[in-house]
Amino acid sequence: MNRNRLNSAEISNLHRANLQKNLQRRIETARARGDENLLKLLEAEAQYLR
């Protein structure tokens, strides 16, 4: 088997890490803009991902 390929667990972990990283960036942007409504939605999404 090709050693450069990721198994499904590694792909799942990488995907989850990317989702969390992108969500954190979106939360920081919403905070910087003072968008409380968006911030609440993003925080709810963060709870869902945990």
TIRO-2110 file (N, C-alpha, C; in Angstrom, 1 decimal):
// TIRO-2110
0.8, -1.2, 0.0, N, 1, A
0.0, 0.0, 0.0, CA, 1, A
0.9, 1.2, 0.0, C, 1, A
0.4, 2.3, -0.6, N, 2, A
1.2, 3.5, -0.7, CA, 2, A
1.3, 4.2, 0.6, C, 2, A
2.5, 4.4, 1.1, N, 3, A
2.6, 5.0, 2.4, CA, 3, A
2.3, 6.5, 2.5, C, 3, A
2.1, 7.1, 1.3, N, 4, A
1.7, 8.6, 1.3, CA, 4, A
0.2, 8.8, 1.5, C, 4, A
-0.5, 7.7, 1.5, N, 5, A
-2.0, 7.9, 1.6, CA, 5, A
-2.4, 7.9, 3.1, C, 5, A
-3.4, 8.6, 3.4, N, 6, A
-3.9, 8.7, 4.7, CA, 6, A
-5.1, 7.7, 4.9, C, 6, A
-5.2, 7.1, 6.1, N, 7, A
-6.3, 6.2, 6.3, CA, 7, A
-7.5, 7.0, 6.7, C, 7, A
-8.7, 6.4, 6.8, N, 8, A
-9.9, 7.1, 7.0, CA, 8, A
-9.9, 7.9, 8.4, C, 8, A
-9.3, 7.3, 9.4, N, 9, A
-9.2, 8.0, 10.7, CA, 9, A
-8.4, 9.2, 10.6, C, 9, A
-7.3, 9.2, 9.9, N, 10, A
-6.4, 10.3, 9.7, CA, 10, A
-7.1, 11.4, 9.0, C, 10, A
-7.8, 11.0, 7.9, N, 11, A
-8.6, 12.0, 7.1, CA, 11, A
-9.7, 12.6, 8.0, C, 11, A
-10.4, 11.9, 8.8, N, 12, A
-11.4, 12.4, 9.7, CA, 12, A
-10.8, 13.4, 10.7, C, 12, A
-9.7, 13.0, 11.3, N, 13, A
-9.0, 13.9, 12.2, CA, 13, A
-8.6, 15.2, 11.5, C, 13, A
-8.0, 15.1, 10.4, N, 14, A
-7.6, 16.3, 9.6, CA, 14, A
-8.7, 17.2, 9.2, C, 14, A
-9.8, 16.6, 8.8, N, 15, A
-11.0, 17.3, 8.4, CA, 15, A
-11.6, 18.1, 9.6, C, 15, A
-11.7, 17.4, 10.8, N, 16, A
-12.2, 18.1, 12.0, CA, 16, A
-11.3, 19.2, 12.4, C, 16, A
-10.0, 19.0, 12.4, N, 17, A
-9.0, 20.1, 12.7, CA, 17, A
-9.2, 21.3, 11.8, C, 17, A
-9.4, 21.0, 10.5, N, 18, A
-9.6, 22.1, 9.6, CA, 18, A
-10.9, 22.9, 9.8, C, 18, A
-11.9, 22.1, 10.2, N, 19, A
-13.2, 22.8, 10.5, CA, 19, A
-13.1, 23.7, 11.7, C, 19, A
-12.4, 23.2, 12.7, N, 20, A
-12.2, 24.0, 14.0, CA, 20, A
-11.3, 25.2, 13.7, C, 20, A
-10.3, 25.0, 12.9, N, 21, A
-9.4, 26.2, 12.6, CA, 21, A
-10.2, 27.3, 11.8, C, 21, A
-10.9, 26.8, 10.8, N, 22, A
-11.7, 27.8, 10.1, CA, 22, A
-12.8, 28.5, 10.9, C, 22, A
-13.4, 27.7, 11.8, N, 23, A
-14.4, 28.3, 12.7, CA, 23, A
-13.8, 29.3, 13.6, C, 23, A
-12.6, 29.0, 14.2, N, 24, A
-11.9, 29.9, 15.1, CA, 24, A
-11.6, 31.2, 14.4, C, 24, A
-11.2, 31.1, 13.1, N, 25, A
-10.9, 32.3, 12.3, CA, 25, A
-12.2, 33.2, 12.1, C, 25, A
-13.3, 32.5, 11.8, N, 26, A
-14.6, 33.2, 11.6, CA, 26, A
-15.0, 33.8, 12.9, C, 26, A
-14.8, 33.2, 14.1, N, 27, A
-15.2, 33.7, 15.4, CA, 27, A
-14.4, 35.0, 15.6, C, 27, A
-13.1, 34.9, 15.4, N, 28, A
-12.2, 36.1, 15.6, CA, 28, A
-12.6, 37.3, 14.7, C, 28, A
-13.0, 37.0, 13.5, N, 29, A
-13.4, 38.0, 12.6, CA, 29, A
-14.8, 38.7, 13.1, C, 29, A
-15.7, 37.8, 13.5, N, 30, A
-17.0, 38.3, 14.0, CA, 30, A
-16.7, 39.2, 15.2, C, 30, A
-15.9, 38.8, 16.1, N, 31, A
-15.5, 39.6, 17.3, CA, 31, A
-14.9, 40.9, 16.9, C, 31, A
-14.0, 40.9, 16.0, N, 32, A
-13.3, 42.1, 15.5, CA, 32, A
-14.3, 43.1, 14.9, C, 32, A
-15.3, 42.6, 14.3, N, 33, A
-16.4, 43.4, 13.6, CA, 33, A
-17.5, 43.8, 14.6, C, 33, A
-17.5, 43.2, 15.8, N, 34, A
-18.5, 43.5, 16.7, CA, 34, A
-19.9, 42.9, 16.3, C, 34, A
-19.9, 41.9, 15.5, N, 35, A
-21.1, 41.3, 15.0, CA, 35, A
-21.6, 40.2, 16.1, C, 35, A
-22.4, 40.7, 17.0, N, 36, A
-22.8, 39.8, 18.1, CA, 36, A
-23.7, 38.7, 17.6, C, 36, A
-24.6, 39.0, 16.6, N, 37, A
-25.5, 37.9, 16.1, CA, 37, A
-24.7, 36.8, 15.5, C, 37, A
-23.8, 37.1, 14.6, N, 38, A
-22.9, 36.1, 14.0, CA, 38, A
-22.1, 35.4, 15.0, C, 38, A
-21.6, 36.1, 16.0, N, 39, A
-20.8, 35.5, 17.0, CA, 39, A
-21.6, 34.4, 17.8, C, 39, A
-22.8, 34.7, 18.1, N, 40, A
-23.7, 33.7, 18.8, CA, 40, A
-23.9, 32.5, 17.9, C, 40, A
-24.1, 32.7, 16.6, N, 41, A
-24.3, 31.5, 15.7, CA, 41, A
-23.0, 30.7, 15.6, C, 41, A
-21.9, 31.4, 15.5, N, 42, A
-20.6, 30.6, 15.4, CA, 42, A
-20.3, 29.9, 16.7, C, 42, A
-20.6, 30.5, 17.8, N, 43, A
-20.4, 29.8, 19.1, CA, 43, A
-21.3, 28.6, 19.2, C, 43, A
-22.5, 28.7, 18.7, N, 44, A
-23.4, 27.5, 18.7, CA, 44, A
-22.8, 26.4, 17.8, C, 44, A
-22.3, 26.8, 16.7, N, 45, A
-21.6, 25.9, 15.7, CA, 45, A
-20.4, 25.2, 16.4, C, 45, A
-19.7, 26.0, 17.2, N, 46, A
-18.5, 25.4, 17.9, CA, 46, A
-19.0, 24.4, 18.9, C, 46, A
-20.1, 24.6, 19.6, N, 47, A
-20.6, 23.7, 20.6, CA, 47, A
-21.0, 22.4, 19.8, C, 47, A
-21.6, 22.5, 18.7, N, 48, A
-22.0, 21.3, 17.9, CA, 48, A
-20.8, 20.5, 17.5, C, 48, A
-19.7, 21.1, 17.2, N, 49, A
-18.5, 20.4, 16.7, CA, 49, A
-17.7, 19.7, 17.9, C, 49, A
-18.0, 20.1, 19.1, N, 50, A
-17.3, 19.5, 20.2, CA, 50, A
-17.8, 18.2, 20.6, C, 50, A
END
